[in-house]
Amino acid sequence: MGMFISVETDDTVIRKGNGLAKRLIEVCPVNIFAAGTDANSVAVVEDNVDECTLCDLCTQASPDGVRVVKLYD
């Protein structure tokens, strides 16, 4: 888990989205997402989570499938 944020995914939503897993991998500028073990799924690359710039591209691509949680106030 990252020190400042956590990235959570809902695979049931991502699998239902036509090409959504691939889109998430493509839009993230710091490679937080990688291809998952199942078709149409993603894995969160924990080593890259703290590199997140909070650009919101992943949540725009999948508002119900990705959640970025700030671990600070």
C-alpha positions in Angstrom: 0.0 0.0 0.0 1.2 3.5 -0.7 2.1 5.9 2.1 -0.2 8.7 1.0 -2.9 7.1 -1.1 -4.6 3.8 -1.7 -6.0 2.8 -5.1 -8.9 0.4 -5.0 -10.5 -1.4 -7.9 -13.8 -3.2 -8.3 -13.1 -6.0 -10.8 -16.7 -6.8 -11.3 -17.2 -3.3 -12.8 -14.0 -3.4 -14.7 -14.7 -6.8 -16.3 -18.1 -5.6 -17.5 -16.7 -2.5 -19.2 -15.8 -3.3 -22.8 -12.0 -2.7 -22.9 -12.0 -0.8 -19.6 -9.0 -2.7 -18.2 -6.9 -1.8 -21.2 -8.1 1.8 -21.0 -7.1 2.1 -17.4 -3.6 0.8 -18.2 -3.3 3.3 -21.0 -4.5 6.4 -19.2 -2.4 6.2 -16.1 0.7 8.3 -16.6 2.6 6.6 -13.7 1.8 2.9 -14.5 -0.3 2.2 -11.4 -2.3 -0.4 -13.4 -1.1 -3.6 -15.1 -2.9 -6.4 -16.8 -4.6 -8.7 -14.3 -4.4 -12.5 -14.2 -8.0 -12.8 -15.6 -9.1 -11.5 -18.9 -10.4 -7.9 -18.7 -9.0 -7.3 -15.2 -6.3 -5.0 -13.8 -3.8 -5.3 -11.0 -2.6 -2.4 -8.9 1.2 -2.0 -9.0 1.7 -1.2 -5.4 5.3 0.0 -6.0 3.9 2.8 -8.2 1.0 3.9 -6.1 2.9 6.7 -4.3 3.8 8.1 -7.7 0.1 9.0 -8.3 -0.3 12.6 -9.3 -4.0 12.6 -8.5 -4.8 13.4 -12.1 -8.2 11.7 -11.8 -7.9 10.1 -15.3 -8.5 6.6 -13.9 -11.6 7.6 -12.0 -12.9 9.5 -15.1 -12.4 6.3 -17.1 -14.2 4.2 -14.6 -16.0 6.2 -11.8 -17.5 3.0 -10.3 -14.5 0.8 -10.9 -11.6 2.8 -9.4 -11.3 4.7 -6.2 -8.4 6.8 -5.1 -8.4 7.2 -1.3 -6.2 9.8 0.3 -4.7 8.5 3.5 -4.1 11.9 5.0 -6.2 14.9 5.9 
